[in-house]
């Protein structure tokens, strides 16, 4: 079909000046993971990690999960086995397991956990050794002295944001979507997040998000850093605050 020179000739001048066209160009995988976000299924394959080398945050792992349908009953999906898969390869055995529920249209983060730096080196040299010169030497990782997270989503859909703010490493962003077990498909995945990588989660869609996560250490309040986390505060309407005689927030709990 031959297009007219001016598609919007039938609109008034004010509307024509207000028009903006959506850019449907997808961009490269590396561009999308750091900007608009990608489905987890696009980045769990080994070839993807090679393609994303310059965009990937060192130490982050995103690995596929298989959810099996149990007809008329529900579903079954393994989380991890001690000596197998990604967690077995990197030697991460969580010391604490927790569960969290996020209501639809809510968000958590950004949270960050402090890396453990040996006394005889600098953060820049340490991270270079861990992730550049000896990236396969997982025994160097101080899992017992710093909090690494491993996350699984059982219900809903999660939008995950990561930003690397470790000294001496490039500041990179990763943004991707993970499906819970009740949405079986290629976007079912587990995630490993190193300390020093800020992370936030947003529930996508109209479902509550249910997650299970393990940590390499037991919960320590001093390991919980917060950056730009005001999204977690549900402010009362100003008229309510005036009536109650307080300017405070109803946010009573932490993570």
N, C-alpha and C positions, 0 to 999 in steps of 0.2 A: 504494500500500500504506500503510495506516494504521500509524504508528509507535507503539510502546509508550512510556509515559511514562518508564520506566527501562530502557534497553537492556541495562544491565549488571547486572540483578538476579541473574543466575546466577553472578556472581563473588563470591569471598569479600571481606570488608571491606578487607583489606590491599591486594588487587589493585585494588579500586575506588578507593581513595585514591591509588593510584599512576598512575592513568590520566591521559593527556593527549591532547587532540584535535589533529590536524594542521590547520593553517589553510591551506585550499586557495584562498583569495582571492588572485588574482594581483597585484593592485595595479596602479598605472599603470606605463607604460614607464619613466618617469623614476625612479620608486621602485625598480623592479626592477634597473635598470642600476647603481644605487648601493648595492644591498643583496644580493639573492639571485643576481643575474646574469641575462643575457639571451643568446640566440643571436645571433651576429654578423649573421645575415640580417635580424634585426629592426631593425638600426640603420645599415645601409649605405645605405638609400634617402634621397634628399634631404629628403623630407617628415619623416623621422624626426629629422634633425638640427634642423629647425625646432621640432618637438615637444619635443625634448630640450634646448633652448637653455639652460635654467637648470640642467641637470644635466651638460652636456657640458664636458669639460676643454678650454680654448682651445689650439689648435695640434694636438690629436690628430686624426688622420684614420683612418677605417676604410672601406676601399673594396673593392668586390666583385671577385672573380676568377672566370673561367670555365675549368673544367677539362674538356678534351675527351677522351672515351674513344677509345682506339685498340684496337679489338677484337682479342682474342687476343695483344695485345702489351703494353698498359699504358695510359698516359694522357699527355696533354700540356697544360701550362698555362703561359702567359706570366707573368713576374713584373712587369716594368715596361718601358716604352719611354722613352727619354731626354726627348722633347719632348711626350709625350702623357699623358693620364690625370692622376691626382692629383699624382704626382711632377713631371710636366711643369708643371702649373699652379702649384705652390708653389716650383718651381725647385730641388728637392732632388736632387742627383746624388751618390750615395754615392762616397766615395774608397776604401772598403775593403768587401769582401764576405767573410763568414765563414759557417761552418756549425756547427751544434751538434746533438748527440743527447742527449736526456734519457730515462733509463730510465723505464719505467712506474712509477707511484706515487712519482715524485720531483718536486722543485720547485726553482726558482731565484728568488732575490731576498729582499727588495726591493733593487733597484739604482737608482741615480740618477746623473745627469750634471750638472755645474755649468753654469748659464747664464752667458753672457758679458754683463756690464753695462758700457756705456760710462762713461768716467770723469766725464763732465759731467752725469750724471743719477743718480737713485736707482733701485733695482730696482722700486719701486712705480710710479714714473712711466714707466719703460721698458716694463714689461709692459702698462701701460694703453695706451701708444702702440701696441705691437705687436698687441695682441689686442682692444682696445676701440675706439680712435679710428681706427686704420688697419689693420684686420685683413686687408685684401686687398693691402696693400703688402708683398709677400713679399720684395722686395729689401732690406728692413730687417733681415731675419734673418741672423745671423752664422754661417751654416752652417760656414764655414771656421775658426771660433774656438770652437765648442761642438759637442757631439756630439748630433745627432739620429739616432734609430734608425728603420729601416724593416724590418719583419719579415714573413716569409712562412713558412707551415707546409706541409711536403711530405708528412708522414706523421703519423698519430695525431690526437688531439684535444687542444687546448690551452685551459686556463682562464686568462684574463689578468686581472690586477688592476692598476689604475692609481690613483694618488693625487696630486693636485696640491698641492705644498707650496711654490709660488713666492710670494715676498713680495708682499703686496697683492692677491693673487687669492683667491677663495673656495676653501676646502679641499674639494674634491670627489672622490668615488670613482667609478670606472667598473669594472664587472666583466662580462666577456662570454666566450663560448665560440667558438673558431674551429676549423674542421675542416681537416685536412690534405688534400692532393690525392687521397689514396686513398679519401676519403669525398666524392665529388662531390655538390655541392648548393649551396643558397643560403648556407651558412655558410662557404664558402671566401672568405677575405678577406685583404687586406694591411693592415698597421697602421703608422702613423707616430706616434712618441712624441717629444715635445720634451724638451730638457734642463729639469731642475727638476720633472719628473713622475716620481715613484717608480714602478717597475714590477716585477711578479713574475709568474712563469708556473708553472703546475702541470699536469703531464701527467694527463689525465683518462682513466680506463679502464685496460685491460690492455695497451695498445700502447706501444712506445717512441715518443717524439715527436721528429721530425726537423725542424729549422728552418734557414732561410737568412736572414741579416740583413745589411743594409748600414748603414754609419755615415758621417755627413757628414765625419768626420775619421778619420785612421788611429788605431789603438789607442794610447791614452796612459794608463798606469796611474793617473796623478793624476786622471783624469776618472771613475774608477770609485769611486763612493761606495756604501756599504752601510748599509742600515737593516733591523733585524729579520731578519737573514739566517741565523740559526742553524739554520733548516730544512735548510740545505745540508750541515750537519755530521752525518755518520753515526757516532754514538758507539758504541764497543765495549762489550760487556757488562762490568759491574764485575769479574766473575771473570777475564775476559780481561785487563783492565788490570792487575789484581793480579798475575797470572801473568807478564805482560810487564814488570812493575816500572815501569809508566808510567801516568800519568793522562791522557795525551794523546789526541788524536783522529786518526783515519786520513785526515782530509781534507787532501790534499796539493796540490790545484790550486785555482785561482781559478775564474772564470766558465767 
